[in-house]
Amino acid sequence: QVQLVESGGGLVQPGGSLRLSCAASGASARIYGMGWYRQAPGKQRELVAAVTSGSSTNYADSVKGRFTISRENAKNTVYLQMNSLKPEDTAVYYCNAKLLPSSPNYWGQGTQVTVSS
């Protein structure tokens, strides 16, 4: 059973930066994919960014050029550096992991990111 623990959310002004971290434990092998999703009130959960163990990345169009995802495979840890934050980035951010491309998703408990002046 994989457990994901997120940290780094909070309140930030528009234009500011935050860094989210997610550490995975309980995996018996390297995790194939790790990523971040977000869910704003009244909206569906959406992909923000993802990275494979081979360092292939995928970003939502809305965050390209502002957010950067990275991971430390040895630590099964993924990071999301968020710059130039906008009020529309306000959401609960969830860490996600997949042991294999076709395996079920594991989810963290979520961390709140609020962008407001």
N, C-alpha and C positions, 0 to 999 in steps of 0.2 A: 504494500500500500504506500503510495507516494503522498507525502504531506508537503504543502507549500506554505511558506510564511512570508508575507509581504511587509514592507516597511517603507517609510519615506513620504507618505502623503501629507497633506496639510493645506493651509490657506496661503495663497500667494497673489500678489497684485498682477494685473495684466502686464505682459512683457517680461515677467519674472521667470525663474527657473526652479525646477524641482527634479530630484533624482529618486526614482523608485528602485527598490531592490526586492528580489524574491529568491529565497533559498529553498531548495528541494531536499528532502530527506526520505529515506526508505526505499530508494531505487537500487536494485541489485546490479544494474548496468547503466551505461551512459544513456541519458535521456535524449531521444531523437530531437524533439522540438520543444521549445519554450517560447512563451510570448505573453503579450498583454492585451487584454480586452477591456472595454469600458462600457458602462451603462449609465446613461443620464435618466433622470426622472421622466417616466412616460415614454421612454424609447427602448428599443431592443438593444441587447448587448451586441457590440460590434468589435471587430478586430482593430487593434491599434498598430501593433507591430509583432513580428515573430522572427525567430532565428533558429536554424537547425544546428545540429552538432557539427556540421560542416561549414558553418558560418554563412549560409545563404539567408538573406533577410527579405522580409516583405513588410511594406508599410501601407497604411491607409493613405489615400491621396490627401486627406485633410491634415496630415501631420508630416508629410514629406518635407524635408529641409528644416524642420524644427525639432523633431524627436530623433533620438538615436538609440537603437537597441544593441546590447552587447551581452556576452555571457562568458563565464569562466567554467569550462567543461569539468575541470578537475574538482570544482566545488559545487557543481550543479546549481549555479547561481546565475540569474539573469537580471540585467539592469535596464532601466529606461530613463535616459536623460531627456528631460523635456525643457526646451528653451522657447522663448517668445510665446509664452502661454497666453491663451485667449479665454474670455469668459465661456465660450462654447466648448472648451476642453473640460469644463466642470463635470465630474462624473465620479462614480465608484470604479476604480481600476482593479481588475482581477488578473492575477497571474494564472497562466495556463501551462500545462505540460502534457506531452504525449511520449510514451515510451517508444512507440513505433508509429510510422505514418498512419496505420489503420487502427491503432489502439484507441481505447476510450480516452476522453479528456479528464485530467485532474485539474481541480480549481483551488485557488487560495480563497481566503475569507473576504478579501476585498479591502481596499484602502481608499479613503475619500480624498479627492483632489478638488479644491474649490479655488477658482480664479475670480477674484472680485476686488474692486477698489473700496 
